[in-house]
Amino acid sequence: MKRKFWNWVKNDDSDEFGSQRTLYLNGEISDETWYGDEVTPQMFKDELNAGSGDITLWINSPGGDCFAAAQIYNLLMDYKGNVTVKIDGLAASAASVIAMAGTKVCMSPVAMLMIHNPATVAIGDEGEMQKAIDMLAEVKESIMNAYEIKTSLSRTVISHLMNAESWFNAKKAVELHFADEILFSPEEKEDLPDDTEAMLFSRAAVTNSLLSKLIPKKPEKRSENKVPISQFDKRLSLLAH
């Protein structure tokens, strides 16, 4: 049996607040595992609906198959109880889509969240390439729906962030409403620096910055060799006389 990338932990149901369940999503969201004969979307759905009560979902994943992530997102959004998402390491790519299903999304102060455009591999002629381009455009629109519902950002802003492959630290994710709060109790927060900056890292910006440093600039002409046009006019008039 292929190894699942999710794991349920059944907590003590005797809690005064009712049933509590914990779901861990670790590693790559694998399409091979998701669509295999042994581990299927139906198994995840059965395990999700096997209990009731609120769920705490811990995410540490670089992403993976966006269609599998979309199905998990839909199942969690349709779940009757509250889903508290806690990102303790990384929620990148497709994993960030799943995170958007949280009733509340919390991030560790050392966690990162990343969004980017969907990608695929296509082989064939011009027509096949165009089909792949059209498919990716539609997938991007569907992914943007999840981000838009959670953040209320405009689709134009979300599209630009995806184009740039944007990485957010916890503070920036909260600022842009991809997350609701930073993990740790108030007592623990006292040990954290209060001047932590909200940071957004763009792969496109980093690439452009590196290229600008690698590509030598054209040497500027020395200013003393430059002659104002008025001086040329004077010299021409002297030659004429």
Residue, then its C-alpha position, 0 to 999 in steps of 0.5 A: m500500500k502506498r504511503k499516505f501524505w495525511n494522517w489522522v490522530k483521534n484525540d480524547d473525546s471527553d474534552e468539555f468542548g466536545s470531540q477534537r480531531t487532529l489531521y497532519l498533512n506532511g510532505e508532497i501532495s502526491d497525485e500517484t497516491w491520490y489517484g492510485d488503486e489503493v489510496t483514493p479521494q474516497m478514503f480521505k473522505d471516509e476518514l474525514n467523515a468517520g468522526s465529528g467535531d472540530i478539526t485541527l489541521w497541521i500543514n508542512s508541505p511543499g505542495g504537489d498535485c493541484f487537483a488533489a489539493a482542490q478536492i481536499y479543499n472542497l471536502l474541508m470547506d464542506y465539513k460541518g465542524n470548524v477547521t483550524v489550520k496551523i502551518d508549522g513549517l511550509a504551506a507552498s503551492a497546492a498546500s497553500v490552497i488547502a490552507m485556505a479551507g481553514t475556518k481560522v488559519c494560524m502560522s508559526p512565526v518561522a513558517m512560510l506560505m508560497i503561492h505561484n502559477p500552476a505548471t504542467v508538462a505538455i508534449g505535442d504540436e502547437g494545438e496540444m501546447q495551446k490546450a495546455i496553456d488554456m488548461l493552466a489558465e483555467v486552473k489558475e482561475s480556480i485557484m484564485n477563487a480560494y485565495e479570493i474567498k479567504t483574503s478578499l484581495s482583488r483578483t488582479v493583485i492575487s494574479h500578480l502575486m502568483n505570477a511572481e511566485s510570492w513567499f510570505n512570512a507569517k506577519k505578511a501572510v496575516e497582513l494580506h489575510f492569507a492567515d488570521e494569526i501567528l501561533f503561540s500564546p501571549e505569554e510565549k509571544e513575549d519572547l519573540p521580537d516585536d519588530t519582526e518585519a512583514m516580508l514578501f519574497s518574490r522569485a521574479a524580483v530576486t531573479n531580476s536582481l541577480l541578473s542586474k548584478l551578473i550582467p555588466k553595465k555599459p561604461e558611462k562616458r566621462s562627463e568632461n568629454k561632453v560638450p554642450i550644443s551651445q559650444f558647438d554653435k559658437r565654434l561653428s560661427l568662429l570657423a565661418h568668420 
